Amino acid sequence: METAEAHLGDVLVGGFIMLGAALVLVLVFRKFGIGAVLGYLIAGILIGPQGFGLISEGQTIMEFSEIGIILLLFIVGLELAPARLMRLRQAIFGLGLSQVVLCGIALFLIIWMATDFSFGAAIALGLPLALSSTAQVLPMLQSTGQLKSPTGEKAFSILLFQDLSLIPLLTIVAVLSRAPADAGGTPGWLTAIYGILAIVGLILAGRYLLQPLLKLIGRIAERELFIVAGLVAVFGGAALMELIGLSPALGAFIAGVMLANSPYRHELEADIDPFRSLLLGFFFLAVGMMLDINVIAENTAFVFAAAAILVLTKILIIFGLGKLFGMATFPALAMGMLLSQGGEFGFVLFAEAEKSLLIDPAASSLFGAVVTISMAATPFLMLLANRFNEKSNLWDTQLDDPSAAAHASVIVVGQGRFGQTVSQMLLGAKISLTLIDVKPEQIDAHQQFGMKVFYGDGTRVDLLRRAGADQADAIVFCIDDKSFNAEQVRAIRQSFPNANILVRVYDRLQLLELKGTGVVGMKRELFESAIYLARQTMQSIDVDQDLVEEADREFRDRDCERLEAQMKAGGDMFAGSELRLSPENPMKS
């Protein structure tokens, strides 16, 4: 009993130390915009056996925290409906395969020619370095909202193929093994067949067992059961893949994909994501704890030089592949930086190479340190990539100037939620449009739906002229911009006198400012929706329909009278206050 209590005390103290160190370091690193991963790594180094020696079970913690990678792949799978996965097949098996093969060969040759390692050892060390860190890259893509962007999807496709390639790489290590053969081992071809059957089985289980189960849970309305059902799917898929010798993360990913079309997808994601975040943090803490500082101290020049060569080699190859697969320069460079590090599967493959007597423990520790240093460099590389992004606005989207637009009857400036509604109605009436927006992410979103949006500041006269405004019948400004002022409108009106100008205005103040500038139509962005909701409220409590119509009419009339009074008063917002509806000043009828 005392032993159990002592063990519980050790667990509680260890948990307090790890979480406390992570909390402090991650806060500090986040404060300086460096990223959480490096904070976890440094925290692990400080509390691990090579630091202050507060925690010594780094390997055990890593094995436990790898569940975080499994949960991460499940959540990613939830975002990938089978139709979207089919759309990415060229990137997965084209770009992903090319990356693993080219980076693996290049790194193998560098190690073989530049060091004293044997041919087999160079393969066992070089091929794993081609793999990047799923646990580091995917959270970065998710936190920045880039996972569904073109660059994010290509990066994800490469990572997914890397996960799939773990088994072939383990097979290569097994073929090169110098250890005595395991008579009971499963041949690689049989493992592949088992994998295909397991994937089919998971898909069928998801459709005919898990989906009906979730519907039943939905009717019962027990939130905790959603968590249980989600974890059953995750651990069931992961355990099945582990049982047949494949990556458990792949099983979790398949489990996520088979639930991607479920109406309960968002519920599952919201319930499981906190577990994923915490366990991934523990994973990087464990990586830091296992970093052998003595190896780095004794081979400092080699470790940092090897890490630099690893990062530069992968950047150059992935950048070249990105260009070859049709990516623009800055997105391809950003993807290279994002995937330039070694990955967590490198530790798995180094351990297998050690068991196969291809490398000794010292080499495994040495290259484990190289992988860790490369992972630590990624947040800084992404800061640099973001600088490029800010300067170029060319991460993912092909940004065309409006001068390339064909002549259109109407130019719509702004394609947010307001502009999209305006555009769809006009297109439905078969009116030709030129769409302009200044936000690359809006342009990218429209491109995914087959809509062409041109890039630029549509309030500038020169850009509107390039867009053909001198031949347009109307220019509609759907921008959410309080600073769009009367002077700009007058300049546009004077430059394009034959075009009707219509403006979405932010509020009453902006509407008053733009009155008298020649605008033929203005509407406050929330005016009609607020009136409509007031009407629905009255109808929901059985107010007489005639009274609803009268309230609508009188509010509009009084609002127009107030605007006129405010205009005559030079924009005084208090003018016409007596016209406001209130209990003291109700409707006349």
ABEGO torsion letter per residue (X at the ends): XAAAAAAAAAAAAAAAAAAAAAAAAAAAAAAAGAEAAAAAAAAAAAABAABAGABABAAAAAAAAAAAAAAAAAAAAAABBAAAAAAAAAAAAAAAAAAAAAAAAAAAAAAAAABABBAAAAAAAAAAAABBBAAAAAAAAAAAGAAABAAAAAAAAAAAAAAAAAAAAAAAAAAABABBBBAABBBAAAAAAAAAAAAAAAAAAAAAAAAAAAAAAAAAGBAAAAAAAAAAAAAAAAAAAAAAGBBAAAAAAAAAAAAAABAAAAAAAAAAAAAAAAAAAAAAAAAAAABBAAAAAAAAAAAAAAAAAAAAAAAAAAAAAAAAAGBBAAAAAAAAAAAABBBAAAAAAAAAAAAAGABBAAAAAAAAAAAAAAAAAAAAAAAAAAAAAAAAGAAABBBBBAAABBBBABBBBEABAAAAAAAAAAAAAGBBBBBBBABAAAAAAAAAAGBBBBBEBAABAAAAAAAGAAABABBBBABBBAABBAAAAAAAAAABAABBBBBBBABAAAAAAABGAGBABBBBAAAAAAAAAAAAAAAAAGBBAAAAAAAAAAAAAAAAAAAAAAAAAGGBAABGAAABBBAABBBAX
